[in-house]
Amino acid sequence: MRNFLQTALGEFTIGWFLLSVVVGGLFGAIVKYLFEVSLPQSIKRKQRIEEKVRKYSYPLLQAANDVELRIQNVLNKGIRTNWLKSSVIKELECGGGFLKDPCEGIGYFFLSTVYVFARYFAWLEILKREAGFLDFPQGKESMGFYGILHRINNAFRYTELWQLKDKKQHVKDCAKLYRHVQSAIGEIMIIERNKELDCLSFKEFVDRYTDSSNARFRFWLRNLMSYFEDLADIDIAKIDQVLTEKREYRIIRLVALQYWYFKLIQFLDPKFEKVQSRGERYVQRILHQLPDAYHGAIITLPMD
């Protein structure tokens, strides 16, 4: 009996030993795989994501920052002057004004306004081509980022930023910058520089604009220009009068664009380390340029 117990115990011990060897080997293989294969791959993937975000988010941030500041300048100064009058644009189209004499002629403000918007579309198009989906380290960040981009896109073309009591009333507005037109504007602004996609400089933009053999360049910019053309002699401090008497509803669209461009800036540079800080209440000041009745439509602008 004693011999039987010793034999059985010995076999049991050997069995557990063999099982522990197998389990230990399996565990060791798993640990080895995690540290030698899976973890390095995960680290490399995170590094690639961070590198891609760094490469493409900064020029997009700069472009969005220039657009937001330009809209603020348009609303504070541009619309109270003759900088955007139709006569200025007609003079530019004939090669006059700024295009004839950069030191004296007017028209710079209009051309540079069109340029900063077109440059944003260019960097967005470069992002689509080279990065595809810009995947941030946190999944929710990616959703937030693309949600803002969709709302900026919609702010150019959404027709329900306001509700008119009388549907037959005529208002001045622009909503023709459709999704594919925005992409087309981005495409005409892209060049290859040092074997990488880049955006036209302002000089290159002006050269193409003045090139009489390049009529298609102006063709694609035409709808963008209509968002600013002849916005003149307007005092945004008297916004109720502007809406009721002048029927100039493009102001509402510009404020909606400014709001969502600022949201993009906040997302890409939340601590304002790369661009000019605006202050904690800046976003409220953007909305308060309009009557309260329009705030909700801007804030809840749909993505599609």
C-alpha positions in Angstrom: 0.0 0.0 0.0 2.8 2.3 0.9 4.6 1.5 -2.4 1.3 2.3 -4.3 0.9 5.7 -2.6 4.6 6.5 -3.3 4.2 5.5 -7.0 0.9 7.4 -7.3 2.3 10.5 -5.6 5.4 10.3 -7.8 3.3 10.1 -11.0 1.1 13.0 -9.7 4.2 15.1 -9.1 5.6 14.4 -12.5 2.3 15.2 -14.1 2.1 18.5 -12.4 5.7 19.2 -13.2 5.1 18.5 -16.9 1.9 20.6 -16.8 3.8 23.4 -15.2 6.5 23.2 -17.8 4.0 23.4 -20.6 2.1 26.2 -18.9 5.3 28.0 -18.1 6.5 27.6 -21.6 3.2 28.9 -23.0 3.2 31.8 -20.6 6.8 32.6 -21.5 6.0 32.5 -25.2 3.1 34.9 -24.7 5.2 37.2 -22.6 7.9 37.1 -25.2 5.4 37.8 -28.0 4.0 40.7 -26.1 7.4 42.3 -25.4 9.2 41.4 -28.6 6.4 41.7 -31.2 3.1 43.1 -30.0 4.4 45.9 -27.8 7.0 47.2 -30.2 4.4 47.1 -33.0 2.0 49.0 -30.8 4.7 51.6 -29.9 5.6 52.0 -33.6 2.0 52.4 -34.6 1.5 55.1 -31.9 4.7 56.8 -33.1 3.5 56.7 -36.7 0.1 58.2 -35.6 1.8 60.9 -33.6 4.2 61.7 -36.4 1.3 62.0 -38.9 -0.6 64.2 -36.5 2.4 66.5 -36.1 3.1 66.7 -39.8 -0.4 67.6 -41.0 -2.1 69.2 -38.0 0.2 72.2 -37.8 -0.3 73.5 -41.4 -4.0 72.9 -41.0 -3.9 74.8 -37.7 -2.1 77.7 -39.2 -4.5 77.8 -42.2 -7.6 77.7 -39.9 -6.0 80.3 -37.6 -5.5 82.7 -40.6 -9.1 82.2 -41.8 -10.6 82.8 -38.3 -8.6 86.0 -37.8 -9.4 87.2 -41.3 -13.1 86.7 -40.7 -12.8 88.7 -37.5 -11.0 91.4 -39.5 -13.7 91.3 -42.2 -16.5 91.8 -39.6 -14.6 94.4 -37.6 -13.1 96.5 -40.4 -13.7 95.1 -43.9 -17.4 95.4 -44.1 -17.3 99.0 -42.8 -15.0 100.1 -45.7 -14.9 99.8 -49.5 -12.2 97.0 -49.4 -14.7 94.4 -50.6 -16.8 96.4 -53.0 -17.6 95.0 -56.4 -15.8 97.9 -58.0 -12.6 96.7 -56.3 -13.0 93.2 -57.7 -13.8 94.5 -61.2 -10.6 96.6 -61.1 -8.6 93.5 -60.1 -10.1 91.5 -62.9 -8.8 94.1 -65.3 -5.3 94.0 -63.8 -5.7 97.2 -61.9 -5.5 98.2 -58.2 -3.2 96.1 -56.1 -2.2 94.0 -59.2 -1.0 97.1 -61.0 0.6 98.9 -58.0 1.0 96.8 -54.8 2.1 99.9 -52.8 -0.9 102.1 -53.7 -3.7 100.2 -55.4 -6.5 98.7 -53.3 -7.6 95.1 -53.7 -5.0 93.4 -51.5 -7.5 92.8 -48.7 -9.9 91.0 -51.1 -7.3 88.9 -52.8 -5.6 87.9 -49.5 -9.1 87.0 -48.0 -9.8 84.7 -50.9 -6.2 83.3 -50.5 -6.5 82.3 -46.8 -9.7 80.5 -47.4 -8.4 78.7 -50.5 -5.2 77.7 -48.6 -7.3 76.0 -45.9 -9.1 73.9 -48.6 -5.6 73.1 -50.0 -4.3 71.7 -46.7 -7.5 69.8 -46.2 -7.1 68.2 -49.6 -3.4 67.4 -48.9 -4.4 65.7 -45.7 -7.0 63.6 -47.6 -4.4 62.6 -50.2 -1.4 61.8 -48.1 -2.8 60.8 -44.7 -6.3 59.5 -45.6 -7.9 59.3 -42.2 -5.9 61.3 -39.6 -6.2 58.9 -36.7 -5.5 60.5 -33.3 -4.1 58.4 -30.4 -7.6 58.5 -28.8 -10.5 57.3 -30.9 -12.8 60.0 -29.5 -10.3 62.7 -30.6 -10.6 61.5 -34.2 -14.4 61.6 -34.1 -14.2 65.1 -32.6 -11.8 66.3 -35.2 -13.8 65.1 -38.2 -17.0 66.3 -36.6 -15.6 69.9 -36.7 -14.3 69.5 -40.3 -17.8 68.4 -41.4 -19.4 71.3 -39.7 -17.0 73.8 -41.3 -17.9 72.2 -44.6 -21.6 72.6 -43.9 -21.3 76.2 -42.7 -20.4 77.1 -46.3 -23.5 75.5 -47.7 -26.2 74.8 -45.1 -29.4 76.7 -46.0 -31.1 76.5 -42.6 -28.9 78.8 -40.4 -32.0 80.9 -40.1 -35.8 80.6 -40.5 -37.6 83.3 -42.4 -41.2 84.0 -41.5 -41.9 85.0 -45.0 -40.3 82.4 -47.3 -40.7 84.7 -50.3 -38.5 87.4 -48.7 -35.3 87.9 -50.6 -32.1 87.9 -48.6 -28.4 88.2 -49.7 -26.7 84.9 -49.0 -24.2 82.4 -50.5 -24.5 78.7 -50.1 -23.0 77.4 -53.4 -19.6 76.3 -52.1 -20.6 72.6 -52.3 -18.4 69.8 -50.9 -16.8 69.0 -54.3 -16.3 72.6 -55.1 -14.4 73.1 -51.9 -12.2 70.1 -52.9 -11.6 71.5 -56.3 -10.5 74.8 -54.9 -8.1 72.9 -52.7 -6.7 71.0 -55.7 -5.9 74.1 -57.8 -4.0 75.5 -54.8 -1.7 72.4 -54.5 1.8 72.2 -55.9 4.7 69.9 -55.5 7.7 71.4 -53.6 10.8 69.4 -52.8 8.9 66.2 -53.8 6.2 66.9 -51.3 2.7 68.3 -51.7 2.5 72.0 -50.6 0.2 75.0 -51.0 0.7 77.9 -53.3 2.4 80.9 -51.6 0.5 84.2 -51.8 2.9 85.3 -54.6 2.2 82.1 -56.6 -1.5 82.6 -56.0 -1.4 86.2 -57.4 0.6 85.1 -60.4 -1.9 82.4 -61.3 -4.8 84.8 -60.7 -3.3 87.4 -63.1 -2.4 84.8 -65.7 -4.8 85.4 -68.6 -4.2 81.9 -70.0 -5.3 80.4 -66.7 -9.0 81.3 -66.8 -10.0 78.0 -65.0 -8.2 79.1 -61.9 -10.5 82.1 -61.5 -13.5 79.9 -62.5 -13.1 77.7 -59.4 -12.6 80.7 -57.1 -15.7 82.4 -58.4 -18.1 80.9 -55.8 -15.7 81.5 -53.0 -15.4 85.2 -54.0 -19.2 85.6 -53.8 -19.1 85.1 -50.0 -17.3 88.5 -49.6 -17.9 90.5 -52.8 -19.7 93.8 -52.1 -19.8 93.4 -48.4 -19.4 97.1 -47.7 -20.9 100.0 -45.7 -22.1 97.6 -43.0 -21.9 98.2 -39.2 -22.1 94.9 -37.5 -22.9 96.7 -34.2 -26.2 97.5 -35.8 -26.8 93.9 -36.8 -30.6 94.0 -36.5 -30.7 96.8 -39.0 -28.3 95.0 -41.3 -30.6 92.0 -41.3 -33.9 93.7 -41.6 -33.0 96.6 -44.0 -30.0 95.5 -45.9 -31.1 91.8 -45.8 -27.4 90.9 -45.7 -27.5 87.4 -44.3 -24.0 86.5 -45.4 -22.9 88.0 -42.0 -24.6 85.1 -40.2 -22.8 82.6 -42.4 -19.4 84.3 -41.7 -20.1 84.2 -38.0 -21.0 80.5 -38.2 -17.7 79.9 -40.1 -15.7 81.9 -37.6 -17.3 79.9 -34.7 -16.4 76.5 -36.2 -12.9 77.5 -37.4 -12.2 78.7 -33.8 -13.4 75.3 -32.6 -10.9 73.6 -34.9 -8.2 75.9 -33.6 -9.1 75.0 -30.0 -9.0 71.3 -30.9 -5.6 71.4 -32.6 -4.0 73.8 -30.1 -6.1 73.7 -26.9 -3.4 75.6 -24.9 -2.7 78.1 -27.6 0.9 77.3 -27.7 1.3 77.6 -31.5 -1.1 80.4 -32.3 -2.3 83.6 -30.8 -4.4 83.1 -27.6 -7.9 84.6 -27.8 -9.0 84.5 -24.2 -11.5 82.3 -22.3 -14.7 84.2 -23.4 -13.6 84.6 -27.1 -16.1 82.0 -28.4 -19.0 83.8 -26.6 -17.9 87.1 -28.2 -18.1 85.4 -31.7 -21.7 84.4 -31.1 -22.7 87.6 -29.5 -22.0 89.4 -32.8 -25.5 88.1 -33.8 -28.9 88.2 -32.1 -29.5 85.3 -29.6 -32.0 83.7 -32.0 -29.2 82.5 -34.3 -26.8 81.1 -31.7 -28.5 77.7 -31.4 -28.5 77.0 -35.2 -24.7 77.7 -35.3 -23.8 75.7 -32.3 -26.0 72.7 -33.4 -24.9 72.8 -37.0 -25.2 69.3 -38.4 -22.3 67.3 -39.7 -23.9 66.2 -43.0 
